[in-house]
Amino acid sequence: MIEVGLTHFLIVSSALFSFGIYGIITRKNAVMVLMGIELILNAANINFVAFSRYLNLGLSGQVAALFVIILAAAEAAIALAIVLNIYKTFDHVNVDEIEKLKE
């Protein structure tokens, strides 16, 4: 039976981080860019919890992950409001074609 160690969590976290960076760089849709940012934040959460567990740091990793989850929820709410405002103004959410929001 395979024992799951710190290396396994780091591999999963690096894969999520890589997918998030790929999503941010290659996508033009603002919603897809926000999903890439969420993947990066989830990769950070996995690292916080894994290092806390395997380095016997107590609950500090879980507390840091909780703060990241709160930050992600606030970021999603504000970003959704911005994306809706962009859609209302420009009738699309293509990040490359948006030059100015204030008119």
C-alpha positions as CSV (number, residue, x, y, z in Angstrom):
1,M,0.0,0.0,0.0
2,I,1.3,3.4,-0.9
3,E,1.6,6.0,1.8
4,V,0.7,9.5,0.8
5,G,3.5,11.8,1.7
6,L,4.5,15.5,1.4
7,T,5.8,14.9,-2.1
8,H,2.5,13.8,-3.4
9,F,0.8,16.9,-2.1
10,L,3.5,19.1,-3.7
11,I,3.1,17.4,-7.1
12,V,-0.7,18.0,-7.0
13,S,-0.2,21.6,-5.9
14,S,2.4,22.3,-8.6
15,A,0.1,20.8,-11.2
16,L,-2.8,23.0,-10.0
17,F,-0.5,26.0,-10.0
18,S,0.7,25.3,-13.5
19,F,-2.9,24.9,-14.8
20,G,-3.8,28.2,-13.2
21,I,-0.8,30.0,-14.8
22,Y,-1.7,28.4,-18.1
23,G,-5.3,29.6,-17.7
24,I,-4.3,33.1,-16.9
25,I,-1.8,33.5,-19.8
26,T,-3.7,31.8,-22.6
27,R,-7.3,32.8,-22.0
28,K,-8.9,36.0,-23.2
29,N,-12.2,35.6,-21.4
30,A,-12.2,37.3,-18.0
31,V,-14.1,34.5,-16.3
32,M,-11.5,32.0,-17.4
33,V,-8.7,34.2,-16.0
34,L,-10.5,34.4,-12.7
35,M,-10.8,30.6,-12.7
36,G,-7.0,30.4,-13.2
37,I,-6.5,32.7,-10.2
38,E,-8.7,30.4,-8.1
39,L,-6.6,27.4,-9.1
40,I,-3.5,29.2,-8.0
41,L,-5.1,30.1,-4.7
42,N,-6.2,26.4,-4.2
43,A,-2.6,25.3,-4.9
44,A,-1.4,27.6,-2.2
45,N,-4.0,26.1,0.2
46,I,-2.8,22.6,-0.5
47,N,0.8,23.7,0.3
48,F,-0.3,25.4,3.5
49,V,-2.1,22.4,4.8
50,A,0.5,19.9,3.6
51,F,3.4,21.7,5.2
52,S,1.4,22.2,8.4
53,R,0.6,18.5,8.6
54,Y,4.0,17.1,7.7
55,L,6.2,19.6,9.6
56,N,4.0,19.4,12.7
57,L,3.2,23.1,12.8
58,G,-0.1,22.7,14.5
59,L,-3.1,24.5,13.1
60,S,-1.1,27.4,11.5
61,G,-1.4,25.9,8.0
62,Q,-5.2,25.5,8.3
63,V,-5.6,29.0,9.6
64,A,-3.6,30.4,6.7
65,A,-5.7,28.3,4.3
66,L,-8.9,29.7,5.9
67,F,-7.6,33.2,5.3
68,V,-6.9,32.4,1.7
69,I,-10.4,31.0,1.3
70,I,-11.9,34.2,2.7
71,L,-9.7,36.2,0.4
72,A,-10.8,34.1,-2.6
73,A,-14.4,34.6,-1.7
74,A,-14.0,38.4,-1.5
75,E,-11.9,38.4,-4.7
76,A,-14.6,36.4,-6.5
77,A,-17.4,38.8,-5.4
78,I,-15.5,41.9,-6.5
79,A,-14.3,40.4,-9.7
80,L,-17.8,39.2,-10.6
81,A,-19.0,42.8,-10.2
82,I,-16.2,44.1,-12.4
83,V,-16.9,41.5,-15.1
84,L,-20.6,42.3,-15.1
85,N,-19.8,46.0,-15.4
86,I,-17.4,45.2,-18.3
87,Y,-20.1,43.1,-20.0
88,K,-22.7,45.8,-19.6
89,T,-20.4,48.4,-21.1
90,F,-18.7,46.5,-23.9
91,D,-21.1,43.6,-24.5
92,H,-18.3,41.1,-24.1
93,V,-15.7,40.0,-21.5
94,N,-12.7,39.6,-23.8
95,V,-9.8,41.0,-21.7
96,D,-7.6,41.9,-24.7
97,E,-10.2,44.2,-26.2
98,I,-10.9,46.2,-23.1
99,E,-8.9,49.4,-23.2
100,K,-10.7,51.7,-20.8
101,L,-13.7,51.1,-18.5
102,K,-14.4,54.7,-17.6
103,E,-16.2,56.6,-20.4
